Amino acid sequence: MHRMTVYIFLLPGLSVLSLPCTGQERPAHSDEADVLGEQIEKLRLELADQKKEYDARLEELKARLDKILEGDQLEAEAPEDDLSALLDQIRTGEPGEETRFDFGGLGRAFQSMNPDISVIIDTYYHNDDSREGIAHVMEEMAGFGHSHGDGHEHAHVEDGFNMRHLGLHFSGEVDPYFKAWAIGAISEEGAEMEEAVIQTTSLPAGLQIKAGKFFSDFGRMNAQHSHQWDFVDQPLVYKLLFGDHGLNEKGAQLSWLAPTRHHLLFGVEALQGENELLANNIGGDHLPRREGPRLWVEWVKFSPNLGNEHGLQLGTFYGHGAHQEAHDADDNGVMDHWLNGHSGFWGASAVYKYDVAKPHGEGDILLQTEYVMRKKNLTVKDHDLSPAMIGRDRTDQQDGFYAQGLYGFLPRWRAGVRWDHVGLTNKGELPDGTVERFGDSARYAAMIDFSPTEFSRLRLQVSKGDYATSDGREDVVEVFLQFVISLGTHGAHKF
């Protein structure tokens, strides 16, 4: 009879178990078999206890990491592991050696997780029945004017296939005090920096600062990128009062979250002022040089606590700044008079969401509306055709609103309608004392979209507009078929 010993090596902290074996089968009721059974049961209990300890340790480490990433302060009595070691522990599941916490290590660990990178592809097919194309109609909208002397090109919509842009998104936590993001838009016309922002994460008393280039946070839609829109195109009031890119400026923002039961957020922005329709700066031989910041925006947003299913946000805003324009009175391609002064805008927004907590948005409701008024007070500074006009004042005033609603009628399927109306107030008081009154324009749109996953969306939209242009009134029907996809990690959108 041959006899051998089998060794079973257990996890760290457990003993080595040796099992005697022979080539001859032993009776099941023998003493040695009983001892073996007891050892196996003891081993099973030790393994179960060890697993509980590891699971508890892992949950503790994850909770501490979440607290750090959310920007909370580490309490003095908390264990003070270096975050790099902490991440290694979570990855391997092994407890590491306790070390003194240092902020340099924390910064390195944050950077090791940066940045999140995503790519947004936004493409669509478009067709309309206008005489010269919808882009020409928008440029000729009565009372709202053209571009004013800075040479900026508007986004051009063609019949057929269009690529809005390829969006490159980079974002991440810098350290315990800052986070940052940058968004570049690449189109056939070239590349453009949409946003490049540094934002604080740990200021006291509900304060927050961000600086760089960003979309102003007034209202509802201005801070949204095009792939976040619920319809293919902008509401008319945004396009005609702020341009294709909205109010997108270099500057700084200070916001304060009031310590109230309900969400109450105040913000003020100091912006360079480069929007050609609102805060244009030309300078040169005909107009005075205006130093930045040339545009200031203040806003308030309030959200009462309505429970988990209902969400409501009410907002109001006001902006004011320096503005300059150059005009071509006789349409010969040469600017012949220049105006300098101030502009302002104000308005309100309301958004309501109803979430029934069904899968993939089924039954959800979104209602949204905004109203904006813009006023420009300008003085003629130079006039090639009539020197007597110099020093005369001109005032322009236009407004508009939109209202839209969306409903999730099936999982991943939504349908929506939108009503645009601009020019309810649409007048210009000219330097010679005359007053021009222009007509109003309205547009109605319906859309249906399908999101196979959170990373892709297909949308069909049909719009019908009745526009007051400098060439007379024109009715236009538009059809869009849009396809948007997202590649990579993309942060959650705001309310």
Secondary structure, DSSP 8 states (H G I E B T S, - for coil): --EEEEEE--STTS--EEEEEESS---TTSHHHHHHHHHHHHHHHHHHHHHHHHHHHHHHHHHHHHHHHTT----TTS----HHHHHHHHHH----------HHHHHHHHHHT--EEEEEEEEEEEEE--SS-HHHHHHTBTTT----SS--------SEEEEEEEEEEEEEE-SSSEEEEEEEEEETTEEEEEEEEEEES--STTEEEEEEEEE--SSSSTTS-GGG-SSSS--HHHHHHH-TT-SEEEEEEEEEE-SSSSEEEEEEEEE----TTTS----TTTS----S--EEEEEEEEE----SSEEEEEEEEEEEEEEEEEE-TT-SSS--EEEEEEEEEEEEEEEEEE----GGGTT-EEEEEEEEEEEEEEEEEEESS-GGGTT-EEEEEEEEEEEEEEEEEETTEEEEEEEEEEEEEEEEE-TTS-EEE---EEEEEEEEEEEEETTEEEEEEEEEEEEEETTEEEEEEEEEEEEEEEEE-------
